[in-house]
Amino acid sequence: MMIRRATDADWPAIWDMLRPVFRAGETYAVSRDIDEAAARAMWMDAPAATFVAQDGEILGTYYIKTNHQGGGAHVCNCGYVTADAARGRGVAGMMCEHSQDAARDLGYGAMQFNMVLASNAGAVRLWQKLGFDIVGTLPSAFDHPTLGTVDGHVMWKAL
């Protein structure tokens, strides 16, 4: 598997991955009816960098962006999505490891995930395995479409 910077030509495949995740409303604090232009601005245009993981076809994508400005600008935030067909193949873990190196190359000193849902147990386990700590829990911070309100964890790792 190769991980590389995303290009404009990758957008249709990225959108095909993002759309069902955003529509489901189970993991991202993004409007479930976000349109393609707004999703592209969020995933491709605003971040410091966007990447794709591919093995012939695109298996996953992630972005890196500055979490806060000013005195907090040394901390980045990332978002990851894996294609349904690639789940269970280690793609998310490889993208997270890659993102830490990419973040260091971009000058970041730490990575923070602002809201990893407690209901997303697989992601919480993976991020902890990769060295992230839960540094805070936001009670009932996310209105899950089937579970009701669930807690969101703030996860952190110094780079």
C-alpha positions as CSV (number, residue, x, y, z in Angstrom):
1,M,0.0,0.0,0.0
2,M,1.2,3.5,-0.8
3,I,0.2,6.7,0.9
4,R,0.6,9.9,-1.0
5,R,-0.7,13.4,-1.2
6,A,-4.2,13.7,-2.7
7,T,-4.7,15.4,-6.0
8,D,-7.7,17.0,-7.6
9,A,-8.1,13.8,-9.7
10,D,-8.6,11.8,-6.4
11,W,-11.6,13.9,-5.3
12,P,-14.4,11.7,-6.9
13,A,-13.0,8.6,-5.1
14,I,-12.6,10.5,-1.9
15,W,-16.1,11.9,-2.1
16,D,-17.4,8.3,-2.7
17,M,-15.8,7.3,0.6
18,L,-16.8,10.4,2.6
19,R,-20.5,10.7,1.4
20,P,-21.8,7.5,3.1
21,V,-19.8,8.2,6.3
22,F,-21.2,11.7,6.6
23,R,-24.7,10.6,5.6
24,A,-24.7,8.0,8.3
25,G,-23.9,10.6,10.9
26,E,-22.3,8.1,13.3
27,T,-18.7,9.2,13.6
28,Y,-18.2,12.8,12.3
29,A,-19.6,16.0,13.6
30,V,-20.5,17.0,10.1
31,S,-24.0,17.9,8.8
32,R,-25.5,14.7,7.4
33,D,-26.7,16.5,4.3
34,I,-23.3,18.3,3.6
35,D,-23.1,18.9,-0.1
36,E,-20.1,17.9,-2.2
37,A,-18.7,21.4,-2.5
38,A,-18.7,21.9,1.3
39,A,-17.2,18.5,1.8
40,R,-14.5,19.2,-0.7
41,A,-13.7,22.5,1.0
42,M,-13.5,20.8,4.4
43,W,-11.4,17.8,3.3
44,M,-9.3,19.1,0.4
45,D,-9.1,22.9,0.5
46,A,-8.9,23.9,4.2
47,P,-6.3,21.4,5.5
48,A,-2.6,21.8,5.5
49,A,-2.4,18.5,3.6
50,T,-4.7,15.7,2.4
51,F,-3.5,12.2,1.6
52,V,-4.8,9.0,0.1
53,A,-3.9,5.4,0.8
54,Q,-4.0,3.2,-2.3
55,D,-3.3,-0.2,-3.5
56,G,-4.4,0.0,-7.1
57,E,-7.6,1.8,-5.9
58,I,-8.0,4.4,-3.2
59,L,-8.5,2.6,0.2
60,G,-8.6,5.5,2.5
61,T,-8.0,9.2,3.0
62,Y,-6.9,11.6,5.7
63,Y,-6.3,15.3,6.3
64,I,-4.0,17.3,8.5
65,K,-5.0,20.7,9.7
66,T,-3.9,23.2,12.3
67,N,-6.1,22.6,15.3
68,H,-6.0,26.2,16.7
69,Q,-4.2,29.4,15.6
70,G,-1.7,31.5,17.5
71,G,-0.2,29.9,20.5
72,G,-1.9,26.6,19.7
73,A,-0.7,26.4,16.1
74,H,1.9,23.7,16.9
75,V,-0.9,21.2,17.4
76,C,-2.6,19.5,14.5
77,N,-5.8,17.6,14.0
78,C,-6.5,14.8,11.6
79,G,-9.5,13.1,10.2
80,Y,-9.5,9.6,8.7
81,V,-11.9,7.6,6.5
82,T,-11.4,4.1,5.2
83,A,-13.3,2.7,2.3
84,D,-15.9,0.0,3.3
85,A,-14.1,-2.6,1.1
86,A,-10.8,-1.9,2.9
87,R,-12.0,-2.2,6.5
88,G,-10.1,-4.7,8.7
89,R,-7.0,-4.5,6.5
90,G,-5.0,-2.1,8.7
91,V,-5.5,0.9,6.5
92,A,-6.5,3.3,9.3
93,G,-3.5,2.4,11.4
94,M,-1.1,2.8,8.5
95,M,-2.7,6.2,7.7
96,C,-2.4,7.3,11.4
97,E,1.2,6.3,11.5
98,H,1.9,8.1,8.2
99,S,0.0,11.2,9.5
100,Q,2.3,11.5,12.5
101,D,5.4,11.6,10.3
102,A,3.7,14.0,7.9
103,A,2.7,16.2,10.8
104,R,6.2,16.3,12.1
105,D,7.4,17.2,8.5
106,L,4.9,20.0,8.5
107,G,6.3,21.3,11.8
108,Y,3.6,20.2,14.3
109,G,4.7,19.1,17.8
110,A,1.5,17.3,18.8
111,M,-1.7,15.8,17.4
112,Q,-5.1,16.1,18.9
113,F,-8.4,14.4,18.0
114,N,-11.1,16.7,19.2
115,M,-13.9,14.2,19.4
116,V,-13.5,10.5,19.1
117,L,-16.9,9.1,19.9
118,A,-17.0,6.6,22.8
119,S,-19.4,4.6,20.7
120,N,-16.6,4.2,18.1
121,A,-14.8,1.6,20.2
122,G,-12.6,0.4,17.4
123,A,-11.2,3.8,16.7
124,V,-10.6,4.5,20.4
125,R,-8.7,1.2,20.8
126,L,-6.6,1.9,17.6
127,W,-5.7,5.4,18.6
128,Q,-4.7,4.2,22.1
129,K,-2.6,1.4,20.6
130,L,-0.8,4.0,18.5
131,G,0.0,6.1,21.6
132,F,-2.8,8.5,22.0
133,D,-4.2,9.2,25.4
134,I,-7.7,10.2,26.3
135,V,-7.1,13.6,28.0
136,G,-10.8,14.5,28.4
137,T,-14.3,13.3,27.9
138,L,-17.1,15.5,26.7
139,P,-20.3,14.1,28.2
140,S,-23.2,13.6,25.7
141,A,-21.3,15.7,23.2
142,F,-22.7,14.0,20.1
143,D,-26.2,13.2,19.0
144,H,-25.8,9.8,17.4
145,P,-28.7,8.9,15.1
146,T,-29.4,5.5,16.7
147,L,-27.7,5.6,20.1
148,G,-28.9,9.0,21.3
149,T,-26.3,11.3,22.9
150,V,-22.9,9.7,23.3
151,D,-19.6,10.9,24.9
152,G,-16.8,12.3,22.9
153,H,-13.2,11.8,23.8
154,V,-10.4,14.3,23.3
155,M,-7.3,12.3,22.4
156,W,-3.7,13.6,22.4
157,K,-0.2,12.6,21.4
158,A,3.0,14.6,21.5
159,L,4.9,14.1,18.3
